[in-house]
Amino acid sequence: MLTAYYLGFAVTGVDGGVAVVIRDSNNVFNFSTIVPLTVVGTDTDTTIESRISSSVAAFLITNGLSAPSLEYFLFDTQPVPSMQISGVAKTGGYLVSASPTVAGGAGVARFYVDSNGDGTGTAPSEVEVSTLQAVVINTTAAYLPQSVTVDTNRKYIDIKMGFLSFSTGLAGLLNVITGASVGNAANGTTVNCLVYVKK
C-alpha cells in the first residue's frame, strides 16, 4: 500500500508543482518527486487539496504504480492569490516587466507585453493600465510619464516619457519658481516598466 505525504506546493500563473514523498507500507519503497499541478484563481483549500490528490494519483498510475491509499497534507493550503484592481479581483493574470528604450525622437518607449516580448507572440486578454509603472533611474533629471497608449491588439504599450532638468544655483531656483517646462526624454533613455495583464 502506498502512502503520499504532501510537503508543499508552489504556483506560477496556472502552472506549478507539489512536492510529494511516496512510501509503501513496508518502508521498502521510498522516493520523493515534484508532481505537476494546475490550479485556477477560484480554487479554495478544498479544491486545491482535491487537485493535488488527483494529480499525484494520475502521476503514479502513469508511472506504473497504484494510486496512494492514504494521503497526508503536511502543510496548510491557501487559495491562489489574485490581484484586486479598483475593487475587482483579477485571476489568471501575471506581471510583465521590461526595460525598453526611448526611440523615434518623441520621447516614446515601446513596452511589449505579448508572450514573446517583441510583438510577435500572443497578446494578453486584458492590460490593466492602472497598474502600469514606468520609471527612469537618473540622478541629474526627473522623468515622468506624460501619456500611455495601449496597442489595439494589446501587444505593446507606448509610454511617452518627459523630463525636467534642474540646474544648480540661481538658475535652478528660478526654474522651480517660474515652473519648468517638460521636454521629451532623449532617444536611448531606459524606462523600467511593469504592468499586470490577464492571460
Helices and strands as residue ranges (DSSP letters): E 2-12, E 15-24, E 30-38, H 45-62, E 70-73, E 83-85, E 88-90, E 93-98, E 102-103, E 108-112, E 126-135, E 141-150, E 156-165, H 169-178, E 183-184, E 192-198
